[in-house]
Amino acid sequence: MSILIHKETKVLVQGITGSAGSFHARQCLEYGTQIVGGVTPGKGGNRLDQIPVFDTVQEAVADTGADASMIFVPAPFAADAILEAASAGISLIACITEGIPVLDIARTKAALASSGWKGRLIGPNGPGLITPGQCKIGIMPGYIHKPGTVGILSRSGTLTYEAVWQLSQRGIGQSTVIGIGGDPVKGTTAAEALELFHHDPDTHAVLYLGEIGGSEETFVAEYASRKDAKPVAALIVGRTAPPGKKMGHAAALIGSRAEGHAAKQKMLRDAGVFVADGLREVVAATQSALASRRQTAAIA
């Protein structure tokens, strides 16, 4: 099983005729994802290889039955692209675009909530998501993933790829991998993603990949401390980051002691999370989480 996407998911690519959109549309199609159409205003009627291009999302949905969208629209227009997709009935939106103003996303989330939209927004400024062997909606290298029972939740794209590669090399597969993005305001929070994994019977443990700054790790700790929680492993990066300086992502900035590396590691360990001190320990931490789950199941 998986969360959010599977082999039947039908995907549109907004911004498909741009360099990034066209490249990754082809990559997703090659992986086996059902890319049923693309959207670029003014270029409707054209095709990218066998993929039809439409002027609007509404037209694309009506013609293809798409239920998911991958957004590569430039930052000044990306928020409008999200709203257009939601208005057209798309239930899953993965916004890959980086550099979107925080206020734009905050207003977009508020508009989605007030509209009554019941879908899910992933991102922005993230790699997307993948259910190995079934569907890839994003920019991650598909070949490194392996089907399995570990759900992965991450604030960093490249950190995710390295962790996935190490796990797959050791025979530890993934149920679904979600990059929630590195911006301060996210479409889907760590807490929301954890809840999705919690209710997936085939996700046996979760690996969380976090960083300094923000409060996402607080919610991971709150989940892990629940009596009914699935085992959680984690890696927090940013050990040497100085306070007050942004490191990579917009949200990776230590604004208080609670947002620093040491404080987050302690908080997670106190909650029962199997915390890796570095990338080399990610496999061992994940194995410990899986073993913990098996022990709990045996006792029950």
C-alpha positions as a Markdown table, in Angstrom:
| # | Residue | x | y | z |
|---|---|---|---|---|
| 1 | Met | 0.0 | 0.0 | 0.0 |
| 2 | Ser | 1.0 | 3.7 | -0.1 |
| 3 | Ile | -0.1 | 7.1 | 0.8 |
| 4 | Leu | -1.4 | 9.8 | -1.6 |
| 5 | Ile | -0.2 | 8.4 | -4.9 |
| 6 | His | -0.2 | 5.0 | -6.6 |
| 7 | Lys | -0.1 | 3.4 | -10.1 |
| 8 | Glu | -3.6 | 4.6 | -11.0 |
| 9 | Thr | -2.8 | 8.3 | -10.3 |
| 10 | Lys | -3.3 | 10.5 | -13.3 |
| 11 | Val | -0.9 | 13.5 | -13.4 |
| 12 | Leu | -0.9 | 16.9 | -15.1 |
| 13 | Val | 2.3 | 19.0 | -15.4 |
| 14 | Gln | 1.7 | 22.7 | -15.1 |
| 15 | Gly | 4.4 | 24.5 | -16.9 |
| 16 | Ile | 5.2 | 21.5 | -19.0 |
| 17 | Thr | 6.7 | 23.4 | -21.9 |
| 18 | Gly | 9.4 | 25.0 | -19.8 |
| 19 | Ser | 12.9 | 23.4 | -19.5 |
| 20 | Ala | 12.3 | 22.0 | -16.1 |
| 21 | Gly | 8.7 | 21.0 | -16.7 |
| 22 | Ser | 9.5 | 19.2 | -19.9 |
| 23 | Phe | 12.5 | 17.4 | -18.6 |
| 24 | His | 10.9 | 16.1 | -15.4 |
| 25 | Ala | 7.6 | 15.2 | -17.2 |
| 26 | Arg | 9.6 | 12.9 | -19.4 |
| 27 | Gln | 11.5 | 11.5 | -16.4 |
| 28 | Cys | 8.2 | 10.8 | -14.6 |
| 29 | Leu | 6.7 | 9.2 | -17.7 |
| 30 | Glu | 9.7 | 7.0 | -18.1 |
| 31 | Tyr | 9.4 | 5.9 | -14.5 |
| 32 | Gly | 5.9 | 4.7 | -15.2 |
| 33 | Thr | 3.8 | 7.6 | -13.9 |
| 34 | Gln | 0.6 | 8.3 | -15.8 |
| 35 | Ile | 1.4 | 11.8 | -17.2 |
| 36 | Val | -1.9 | 12.4 | -19.0 |
| 37 | Gly | -1.4 | 16.1 | -19.9 |
| 38 | Gly | 0.3 | 19.3 | -19.5 |
| 39 | Val | -0.8 | 23.0 | -19.1 |
| 40 | Thr | 0.8 | 26.1 | -20.5 |
| 41 | Pro | -1.5 | 29.1 | -21.3 |
| 42 | Gly | -1.4 | 29.9 | -25.0 |
| 43 | Lys | 0.1 | 26.6 | -26.0 |
| 44 | Gly | -3.0 | 24.4 | -26.0 |
| 45 | Gly | -3.2 | 22.0 | -28.8 |
| 46 | Asn | 0.5 | 21.2 | -28.9 |
| 47 | Arg | 2.1 | 18.1 | -27.6 |
| 48 | Leu | 5.2 | 17.2 | -25.7 |
| 49 | Asp | 6.1 | 13.9 | -27.3 |
| 50 | Gln | 2.8 | 12.0 | -26.7 |
| 51 | Ile | 1.6 | 14.3 | -23.9 |
| 52 | Pro | -1.2 | 16.7 | -24.9 |
| 53 | Val | -0.8 | 20.3 | -23.8 |
| 54 | Phe | -3.8 | 22.4 | -22.7 |
| 55 | Asp | -4.4 | 26.1 | -22.1 |
| 56 | Thr | -6.1 | 25.6 | -18.7 |
| 57 | Val | -6.2 | 23.0 | -16.0 |
| 58 | Gln | -10.0 | 23.0 | -16.3 |
| 59 | Glu | -9.7 | 21.9 | -19.9 |
| 60 | Ala | -7.0 | 19.3 | -19.1 |
| 61 | Val | -9.1 | 17.7 | -16.3 |
| 62 | Ala | -12.2 | 17.5 | -18.4 |
| 63 | Asp | -10.3 | 15.8 | -21.2 |
| 64 | Thr | -8.0 | 13.5 | -19.2 |
| 65 | Gly | -9.6 | 12.9 | -15.8 |
| 66 | Ala | -6.4 | 14.0 | -14.1 |
| 67 | Asp | -6.5 | 14.0 | -10.3 |
| 68 | Ala | -2.9 | 15.2 | -9.5 |
| 69 | Ser | -0.7 | 18.0 | -10.7 |
| 70 | Met | 3.0 | 18.7 | -10.6 |
| 71 | Ile | 3.8 | 22.4 | -10.8 |
| 72 | Phe | 6.9 | 23.9 | -12.4 |
| 73 | Val | 5.3 | 27.4 | -13.0 |
| 74 | Pro | 7.8 | 30.3 | -12.3 |
| 75 | Ala | 7.6 | 31.7 | -8.7 |
| 76 | Pro | 5.7 | 34.9 | -9.5 |
| 77 | Phe | 2.8 | 32.8 | -10.9 |
| 78 | Ala | 3.0 | 29.6 | -9.0 |
| 79 | Ala | 0.5 | 30.5 | -6.3 |
| 80 | Asp | -2.1 | 31.2 | -9.0 |
| 81 | Ala | -1.3 | 27.9 | -10.6 |
| 82 | Ile | -2.0 | 26.1 | -7.3 |
| 83 | Leu | -5.4 | 27.8 | -7.0 |
| 84 | Glu | -6.2 | 27.1 | -10.6 |
| 85 | Ala | -5.5 | 23.4 | -10.0 |
| 86 | Ala | -7.6 | 23.2 | -6.9 |
| 87 | Ser | -10.5 | 25.1 | -8.6 |
| 88 | Ala | -10.4 | 22.5 | -11.4 |
| 89 | Gly | -10.9 | 19.6 | -9.0 |
| 90 | Ile | -7.3 | 18.4 | -8.7 |
| 91 | Ser | -7.0 | 16.5 | -5.4 |
| 92 | Leu | -3.2 | 16.3 | -5.1 |
| 93 | Ile | -0.9 | 19.2 | -6.0 |
| 94 | Ala | 2.9 | 18.9 | -5.8 |
| 95 | Cys | 4.5 | 22.4 | -6.2 |
| 96 | Ile | 8.2 | 22.0 | -7.0 |
| 97 | Thr | 8.8 | 25.7 | -7.6 |
| 98 | Glu | 11.2 | 27.4 | -5.3 |
| 99 | Gly | 11.4 | 31.1 | -4.4 |
| 100 | Ile | 7.7 | 31.7 | -4.0 |
| 101 | Pro | 7.2 | 34.6 | -1.5 |
| 102 | Val | 6.1 | 33.3 | 1.9 |
| 103 | Leu | 3.1 | 35.7 | 1.9 |
| 104 | Asp | 1.9 | 34.2 | -1.4 |
| 105 | Ile | 1.8 | 30.7 | 0.0 |
| 106 | Ala | 0.2 | 31.9 | 3.3 |
| 107 | Arg | -2.6 | 33.6 | 1.3 |
| 108 | Thr | -2.9 | 30.5 | -1.0 |
| 109 | Lys | -3.3 | 28.2 | 2.0 |
| 110 | Ala | -6.0 | 30.5 | 3.5 |
| 111 | Ala | -7.8 | 30.7 | 0.1 |
| 112 | Leu | -7.8 | 26.9 | -0.2 |
| 113 | Ala | -9.1 | 26.5 | 3.3 |
| 114 | Ser | -11.9 | 29.0 | 2.8 |
| 115 | Ser | -12.9 | 27.5 | -0.5 |
| 116 | Gly | -13.6 | 24.1 | 1.1 |
| 117 | Trp | -11.0 | 22.3 | -1.0 |
| 118 | Lys | -10.4 | 18.8 | 0.4 |
| 119 | Gly | -7.2 | 18.0 | -1.4 |
| 120 | Arg | -3.6 | 18.0 | -0.5 |
| 121 | Leu | -0.8 | 20.4 | -1.3 |
| 122 | Ile | 2.8 | 19.2 | -1.1 |
| 123 | Gly | 5.5 | 21.8 | -1.1 |
| 124 | Pro | 6.5 | 24.4 | -2.4 |
| 125 | Asn | 10.2 | 24.2 | -2.7 |
| 126 | Gly | 10.4 | 20.5 | -2.4 |
| 127 | Pro | 11.3 | 17.4 | -4.6 |
| 128 | Gly | 7.7 | 16.1 | -4.6 |
| 129 | Leu | 6.8 | 12.6 | -3.7 |
| 130 | Ile | 7.2 | 9.0 | -4.9 |
| 131 | Thr | 5.6 | 5.6 | -4.2 |
| 132 | Pro | 8.4 | 3.3 | -5.5 |
| 133 | Gly | 7.5 | 1.1 | -8.4 |
| 134 | Gln | 4.2 | 2.9 | -8.9 |
| 135 | Cys | 4.2 | 6.6 | -9.3 |
| 136 | Lys | 6.7 | 9.5 | -9.2 |
| 137 | Ile | 5.6 | 13.1 | -9.0 |
| 138 | Gly | 8.7 | 15.1 | -8.6 |
| 139 | Ile | 12.4 | 15.6 | -9.4 |
| 140 | Met | 13.9 | 12.7 | -7.4 |
| 141 | Pro | 16.0 | 10.1 | -9.2 |
| 142 | Gly | 13.5 | 7.2 | -9.4 |
| 143 | Tyr | 16.0 | 4.4 | -9.7 |
| 144 | Ile | 17.4 | 4.7 | -6.2 |
| 145 | His | 14.0 | 3.9 | -4.6 |
| 146 | Lys | 12.9 | 0.4 | -3.6 |
| 147 | Pro | 9.3 | -0.7 | -2.6 |
| 148 | Gly | 9.1 | -1.5 | 1.1 |
| 149 | Thr | 7.7 | -0.6 | 4.5 |
| 150 | Val | 9.5 | 2.6 | 5.6 |
| 151 | Gly | 7.8 | 5.9 | 5.1 |
| 152 | Ile | 10.1 | 8.8 | 4.5 |
| 153 | Leu | 9.3 | 12.4 | 5.4 |
| 154 | Ser | 11.9 | 15.1 | 4.7 |
| 155 | Arg | 12.5 | 18.8 | 4.6 |
| 156 | Ser | 15.4 | 18.5 | 2.2 |
| 157 | Gly | 15.5 | 17.0 | -1.3 |
| 158 | Thr | 19.2 | 16.0 | -1.6 |
| 159 | Leu | 19.3 | 14.7 | 1.9 |
| 160 | Thr | 16.4 | 12.5 | 1.0 |
| 161 | Tyr | 18.2 | 11.0 | -2.0 |
| 162 | Glu | 21.3 | 10.1 | 0.0 |
| 163 | Ala | 19.2 | 8.5 | 2.7 |
| 164 | Val | 17.1 | 6.6 | 0.3 |
| 165 | Trp | 20.1 | 5.3 | -1.6 |
| 166 | Gln | 21.7 | 4.0 | 1.6 |
| 167 | Leu | 18.5 | 2.3 | 2.7 |
| 168 | Ser | 17.8 | 0.7 | -0.7 |
| 169 | Gln | 21.4 | -0.5 | -0.9 |
| 170 | Arg | 20.8 | -2.4 | 2.4 |
| 171 | Gly | 17.5 | -3.8 | 1.2 |
| 172 | Ile | 15.3 | -1.4 | 3.1 |
| 173 | Gly | 12.5 | -0.3 | 0.9 |
| 174 | Gln | 10.1 | 2.6 | 1.1 |
| 175 | Ser | 6.3 | 2.8 | 1.1 |
| 176 | Thr | 6.1 | 6.4 | 0.1 |
| 177 | Val | 8.7 | 9.2 | 0.2 |
| 178 | Ile | 7.4 | 12.8 | 0.7 |
| 179 | Gly | 9.4 | 16.0 | 0.5 |
| 180 | Ile | 7.4 | 18.6 | 2.4 |
| 181 | Gly | 9.7 | 21.4 | 1.3 |
| 182 | Gly | 12.1 | 23.8 | 3.0 |
| 183 | Asp | 10.0 | 26.9 | 3.2 |
| 184 | Pro | 8.6 | 28.3 | 6.4 |
| 185 | Val | 5.0 | 27.9 | 5.2 |
| 186 | Lys | 4.2 | 24.4 | 3.8 |
| 187 | Gly | 1.3 | 23.0 | 2.1 |
| 188 | Thr | 1.5 | 19.8 | 4.2 |
| 189 | Thr | 3.3 | 19.9 | 7.6 |
| 190 | Ala | 5.3 | 17.1 | 9.2 |
| 191 | Ala | 2.5 | 16.4 | 11.6 |
| 192 | Glu | 0.0 | 16.0 | 8.7 |
| 193 | Ala | 2.3 | 13.7 | 6.8 |
| 194 | Leu | 3.0 | 11.6 | 9.9 |
| 195 | Glu | -0.7 | 11.1 | 10.4 |
| 196 | Leu | -1.0 | 9.8 | 6.8 |
| 197 | Phe | 1.8 | 7.3 | 7.4 |
| 198 | His | 0.2 | 6.4 | 10.7 |
| 199 | His | -3.0 | 5.2 | 9.0 |
| 200 | Asp | -1.2 | 3.2 | 6.3 |
| 201 | Pro | -1.1 | -0.4 | 7.4 |
| 202 | Asp | 1.9 | -1.2 | 5.1 |
| 203 | Thr | 4.1 | 1.6 | 6.6 |
| 204 | His | 5.9 | -0.1 | 9.5 |
| 205 | Ala | 8.2 | 2.8 | 10.5 |
| 206 | Val | 8.9 | 6.3 | 9.5 |
| 207 | Leu | 12.3 | 8.0 | 8.8 |
| 208 | Tyr | 12.2 | 11.8 | 9.4 |
| 209 | Leu | 14.9 | 13.9 | 7.8 |
| 210 | Gly | 14.9 | 17.4 | 9.4 |
| 211 | Glu | 17.1 | 20.4 | 9.9 |
| 212 | Ile | 17.7 | 23.4 | 12.2 |
| 213 | Gly | 15.1 | 26.1 | 12.3 |
| 214 | Gly | 11.3 | 26.0 | 12.6 |
| 215 | Ser | 9.1 | 23.8 | 14.7 |
| 216 | Glu | 8.4 | 20.8 | 12.5 |
| 217 | Glu | 10.5 | 18.6 | 14.8 |
| 218 | Thr | 8.3 | 19.5 | 17.8 |
| 219 | Phe | 5.4 | 17.8 | 16.1 |
| 220 | Val | 7.5 | 14.8 | 15.2 |
| 221 | Ala | 8.4 | 14.4 | 18.8 |
| 222 | Glu | 4.8 | 14.8 | 19.9 |
| 223 | Tyr | 3.8 | 12.0 | 17.5 |
| 224 | Ala | 6.6 | 9.7 | 18.5 |
| 225 | Ser | 5.6 | 10.0 | 22.2 |
| 226 | Arg | 2.1 | 8.8 | 21.5 |
| 227 | Lys | 1.3 | 5.3 | 22.8 |
| 228 | Asp | -0.1 | 4.2 | 19.4 |
| 229 | Ala | 2.8 | 5.8 | 17.3 |
| 230 | Lys | 4.7 | 3.8 | 14.8 |
| 231 | Pro | 8.5 | 3.8 | 15.4 |
| 232 | Val | 10.3 | 6.9 | 14.1 |
| 233 | Ala | 13.9 | 7.3 | 13.1 |
| 234 | Ala | 15.4 | 10.7 | 12.4 |
| 235 | Leu | 18.3 | 12.7 | 11.2 |
| 236 | Ile | 18.7 | 16.4 | 12.0 |
| 237 | Val | 21.3 | 18.3 | 10.0 |
| 238 | Gly | 22.8 | 21.7 | 10.7 |
| 239 | Arg | 25.1 | 20.9 | 13.6 |
| 240 | Thr | 27.5 | 23.7 | 12.9 |
| 241 | Ala | 25.0 | 26.3 | 11.7 |
| 242 | Pro | 25.4 | 29.7 | 13.5 |
| 243 | Pro | 22.4 | 31.3 | 15.1 |
| 244 | Gly | 20.6 | 33.9 | 13.0 |
| 245 | Lys | 22.0 | 32.9 | 9.6 |
| 246 | Lys | 19.9 | 31.2 | 7.0 |
| 247 | Met | 21.4 | 27.9 | 5.8 |
| 248 | Gly | 20.1 | 26.8 | 2.5 |
| 249 | His | 16.3 | 26.7 | 3.0 |
| 250 | Ala | 14.4 | 29.7 | 4.0 |
| 251 | Ala | 13.2 | 27.9 | 7.2 |
| 252 | Ala | 16.7 | 26.6 | 8.1 |
| 253 | Leu | 17.5 | 29.5 | 10.5 |
| 254 | Ile | 18.0 | 29.2 | 14.2 |
| 255 | Gly | 15.8 | 31.8 | 15.8 |
| 256 | Ser | 16.0 | 30.4 | 19.3 |
| 257 | Arg | 17.8 | 27.7 | 21.3 |
| 258 | Ala | 14.9 | 25.4 | 20.8 |
| 259 | Glu | 15.5 | 25.5 | 17.0 |
| 260 | Gly | 19.1 | 24.5 | 17.2 |
| 261 | His | 20.6 | 21.1 | 16.4 |
| 262 | Ala | 21.4 | 19.9 | 19.9 |
| 263 | Ala | 18.0 | 20.9 | 21.3 |
| 264 | Lys | 16.1 | 19.2 | 18.5 |
| 265 | Gln | 18.1 | 16.0 | 18.9 |
| 266 | Lys | 17.5 | 15.9 | 22.6 |
| 267 | Met | 13.8 | 16.5 | 22.2 |
| 268 | Leu | 13.4 | 13.7 | 19.7 |
| 269 | Arg | 15.5 | 11.2 | 21.7 |
| 270 | Asp | 13.4 | 12.1 | 24.8 |
| 271 | Ala | 10.3 | 11.3 | 22.8 |
| 272 | Gly | 11.6 | 7.8 | 21.9 |
| 273 | Val | 12.9 | 8.6 | 18.4 |
| 274 | Phe | 15.9 | 6.6 | 17.1 |
| 275 | Val | 18.1 | 9.6 | 16.2 |
| 276 | Ala | 21.1 | 9.2 | 13.9 |
| 277 | Asp | 24.0 | 11.5 | 14.6 |
| 278 | Gly | 25.0 | 11.6 | 10.9 |
| 279 | Leu | 24.2 | 10.2 | 7.5 |
| 280 | Arg | 26.3 | 7.2 | 8.2 |
| 281 | Glu | 24.0 | 6.2 | 11.0 |
| 282 | Val | 20.7 | 6.6 | 9.1 |
| 283 | Val | 20.5 | 2.9 | 8.1 |
| 284 | Ala | 21.2 | 1.7 | 11.7 |
| 285 | Ala | 18.6 | 4.1 | 13.1 |
| 286 | Thr | 16.0 | 2.9 | 10.6 |
| 287 | Gln | 16.8 | -0.7 | 11.3 |
| 288 | Ser | 16.4 | 0.0 | 15.0 |
| 289 | Ala | 13.0 | 1.5 | 14.4 |
| 290 | Leu | 11.9 | -1.5 | 12.3 |
| 291 | Ala | 13.2 | -3.9 | 15.0 |
| 292 | Ser | 11.3 | -2.0 | 17.6 |
| 293 | Arg | 8.1 | -2.3 | 15.6 |
| 294 | Arg | 8.6 | -6.1 | 15.2 |
| 295 | Gln | 9.2 | -6.5 | 18.9 |
| 296 | Thr | 6.1 | -4.5 | 19.8 |
| 297 | Ala | 4.0 | -6.6 | 17.3 |
| 298 | Ala | 5.4 | -9.9 | 18.9 |
| 299 | Ile | 4.5 | -8.8 | 22.4 |
| 300 | Ala | 1.0 | -7.8 | 21.3 |
